[in-house]
């Protein structure tokens, strides 16, 4: 795997995972990996009228998809490569509207055990440091290695 910033996995790798491992409708969100740090990643969702409600407010459904996708990518970064995790639980709390703006989602892996991983995310408008929504996700982590007899 390439390393764009000294991590075991880089932006090029995460972009390839985003392209190859997610459904076409997720790809249509035009997400891009902005930053990778040791304990998490930041992904950008560009503004798009198709993702907006009346008044240009970014739809909660689009923000939820962004959060879930970013958390899966944060796990890929954590594991050093893609693993087909499954969302077990996802809770999103919306605190303020994002209007006619790109959305940034920063996700951090809190704990990754043998069978479950816990990830949190904060979403904000690209030009506003105030948090607009928070998400907490629990993911089933498949076993790696040879199958058990």
N, C-alpha and C positions, 0 to 999 in steps of 0.2 A: 504494500500500500504506500502511496505517496504521502509526504508530510509537508504541508504548506506552512506550518507554524511550529514545528517541533513536536507535535502530538503524534501518536501512533497512526492517526488517520487525519487526512487533510480535507480542505474544501473540495478538491477535485474528487476525492473518494465519496464524500457525502453528496455531492451533486450527482454522481453516477448512481448512488443508491436511490436518491430522490427520483431520478429518471427511470430506473429499472425495477424498483421494488414496490412502487406505489401505483394505485389505480389511475387510469387516465384522467378522471375528474379531479383528483388531487394535483396531478401535473398541470392541469388547466388553471390552477391558482397562481402559477408562475412564481413559485417560491424560490428564494435564493439564500444560500448560506452566507451570512455576513461575517461571523466571527466564531472562532473555536478557542475556548480556553480550557484549562485542565479539568474544570468541574462542570462544563456545560457548553452550550452553543447558542448563537443568536441567528434566527431566520427572519427574512423579510417577506411580507406579502404585499405586493404593490396594490395601490388603489385601483379599483375597477368598478364601474357602475353596475356591473352584473352581480357584484357582491354586496350591494348597498340597498338599504331600505329607503323609505321616504326621507327626504332631507339630506341624503348623502351619508347617512349613518351606516358604518360597516356592520353587516348582519352578524349576529351572535353565532349562527351556524358556521359561517366562514371562519370566524375567530376560533371556534372550537376545533374545526378541522386543522387550522394552523397550529394550535396548541398540541393536539394529538400527534401530528406529523413531526413537529419539532421535538417532542419528547422521545419519539422513536429514533430520530436522528441523534439525539443526545445519548441514547443508549448505544447506538452504533459507535459513536465516538468513544464512549466509556469502554466498550468491549473491544475496540480496535478493529471493528468490521461489522457488517450487517448480520444480525440474527433476527429471524422471523418471530419477534415477540408479538403477543396478542394483548390488546387492551382489555383488562378485566374490569376496571372502574375508572371513570373520568368525571371529575366534578369541576365545574367552571363557575366562578363568581364574577359577575360583571359589576363594576363600580362606577364607570363613567363611559359615555359614548365616545367613539372615535368617528370623526366626521371627515370625509373626503381626504384621507391620508393613508400613506403606507402604514402597515402595522408591523412592529417588531415584536418577536416572541423570543424571550430568553429562557431556556430550559436547563435545569440542573438535575443531575442524578443524585438523589439523596441517599439511596441504599440500593445495591443490587446484590441479591442473594442467589442461592442456587435455583430457586423456582419462581421467585417474585422480585420485581424491581419497583422502586418508588421514585417518581420523578415529579418535580414541580416546575411551573412556568409562570412568567409574568409577561403580560402583553401591554403595549403602550403605542401611542401614535409616534411615528418616526421623529417628529420635531418636538415632542412633549415628554419630559422625564417622568411625569406622573403616571402611575400604574392605572390602566383602564380595566384590567381583568387579571385574575389569578386562576391557575388550573393546577389540580393535583391528579396524578394518574398512577394507577397500579397496573403493572404489566406482567403477564405470565412469560417466563423465560424458559425456552426449551432446553433440554439437556444437550450437551455437545458430546462429541466423541462417538464411539461405536455403540450401536444399539445393544441393549441388554438382552440376553437370551431368554 
